[in-house]
Structure formats: structure tokens, C-alpha cells
Amino acid sequence: MAWRPGVVLVGCAAILLLPLPATSSDPPEVIYHNGVVLTMEDGLPRAEAVAVRNGRILAVGADEEVLALRKGPTRVVDLGGRTLLPGFIDSHAHWIGDGSMVGYNADLAVDAALSRGWTSINEQFVNQDRLEALRALDAAGRLRVRVNAYLPMNFEDEKFGHWFRGFEPRHAYSTHLRLGGIKLFLDHDWGTKFHWDQAELDEYVLSAHRIGWQVTAHAISAEAHDQYLTAVARAQAAHPNPDARHRVEHVIQLRDDQLTRMGELGMIASIQPGMPGDLAAEAGFPELVARGQIRWIARWRDLVESNFRTIGSTDTPWLVLAVGNQMPHGSPLEAIHQAVTRQSYLGRPPEDWQLAQRLTVDQALRLFTIDGAYGTFEEDVKGSLARGK
């Protein structure tokens, strides 16, 4: 496999063609054909053409079958052998909320996310003011990227109370804005500062879990993971929910027993392939490594090959700002490149322990498509190319 700017070159493979489902008499508005269609669907991993009508996929299959659906008004787009993929999902970012850190207002932040190739983002710190701003942007028709908003319950030692109780879990304001879950910050500064005692954390997680909220937690150190996994296990014991999909954000230092426990609890690992990368030279990181074994750090392959879901993201703009760049990169292909090569934003050569956790291109693509959709309970509407999505 080779990479060029803006191009994904995929090795030759047989195309699995399935019969098209019955369709109505209304023709597709557009047909994309003569492409390498990577569907992220196990039953039809590759195809040649896709037909779309009213914002939904009408059919996926061979050129001959899909082109047979066209009628007078149908627009036909020849992909010329290019690769067509589901829309990319940035599962942990602050494009809109913290865009001002790099000189972006809300409109410029939306433009930046779209221009880099994202169609969905998980905004991971949406307080009341930011939620109102997003709703206003959406109402004005200017929220052209799909947003899942995560409501923060604390930042460092400042707690914000149980304000999530005034909202319905996963409420959709529109097709472009919905509530994703609640967000907790467990540790900072590479696991040298902790913000919760166990009893208080247990109460927060249980109160949200009981009423159906997805809980996500910023956790860097193994100590923070112990706290969070204990809280989730206690919540599940009190109110079992096999499909709660509670998330851990960053997942930098993780022991074998914690990885196993995440699987038993049905949790989701939310990672940034560009981390640690350049951050491996940041103050505090060597101490994090020293507190454990190097094989505990940034275990991307171990996570992806485990029995639970892993989703991918950029943490834009914070990850790039942390390494001294003033303008966020944060494109999907850059993130996939980092997952596969373990190279970082500034080109810092990966160390052996990072190379041991490289992903394949197929694994990395899933982080930002179908598995990203699973991370927000939306795998039925996006994340793969299939009829009805």
C-alpha cells in the first residue's frame, strides 16, 4: 500500500457483489460509480458504485447494477478509480468549543473541520453556554458538520453539579446536533493530579448510568483507570445495562488486568493515534512511563484487537497546540497515517515500543468510521455505506 496527499491507494482484492434490494420508482438523485468503494460492511466490504436519494443511501453494488437505477434527472459522478469511504468521525475533539485558541470563531471552526474531511465530530466539552451557541448555529443552518455534544461535570477540581439531569440522554435537537453523554476529568498532568475521591466518583457515574446516560472520562494514568473502572463496575452491579457503552478518553497507561476489565464491562476506548508521539518528550511523560512498564503505554493494537470497541480522534486543537503548532492539522488521513506508522505531528521518529502497537490501514479506517459511529450509538445511521444510512 502507498500513500499520496489526498489519495488512498488500496491493494487489489475481489469485489463482493450482492443483489440490490427492491427499490421504489423514484430514481436516485446521484450515483457515484467506477470507484473503489470501501463500505465498512462485513457482508459487502468492497463495491464499485453507490446511489443516493433524499440524503440516504439507496443502493451499493456493482457499476452495472447501480447504474441501471438512473433515470433522466439522476446526476452521475465518475469517480475515476478513486476511493469512496463513509464520512469520517472525529470522536474526541474541541473544534468548535476551543477553536478560539487557534483564532477560529464557530463558523471558521466548522469550515476547518469540513475542509479537513470530517463529517461528524464529538465535542468533548459543551457547557451550557456552548450548548446554546451550538443550538443557535444549528438553527441558523450554519452547523454543517454533525455534532455530538458531551456535557462536562468538572474541570480539574471544579465540579459543576448534576446539571445533566435537566436533559434527556442522547436527545437529538436536529440531524446535525444531539447530546452524546456526560464528561468527567479524572486526572491531569500525566496522572500527577487527581480530581475525585472514589465515593464521589461512584455517585456521579451511578446517577448518570441509572437514567441512561453514556459516561465518558478523561483518564491518562493506570490509577485513574482503576478509579473509573471501579465506578462503572459498581454502577453496572446496581443497574445492569449490557449496552451502556461507557467510554474512556485517551487510555494512555493501561495494565493487562484493566484491559480485560474494560472488555468485561463492555466499555469503549477512545484514543488519539497522534498521542503520545511528540508528547513523549513533554515534561511529565517520562515519569508516567517510569511508574509502570513501557508495554502499558499507548496500546493501540492491543485495544483494537481486544473484545471491545476502540474509536479514534484528534483532540483538536489541544494535541497540536501541545507540540507547539499554532494551526491545527487534524485531518482523518493524517490520523490514520499516525495510527499505521506511529509518526507524530512534527515527524518525531517512533520508538520501538510505539512501533509494536502499529495498526493496519483497515484497522485504522474503522476507528474513524463504523466504530466511531458505534461510540455514539449511531451505527444504524452512519459509519458505513449501506442501504438506508
Disulfide bonds with the S-S distance in Angstrom:
none
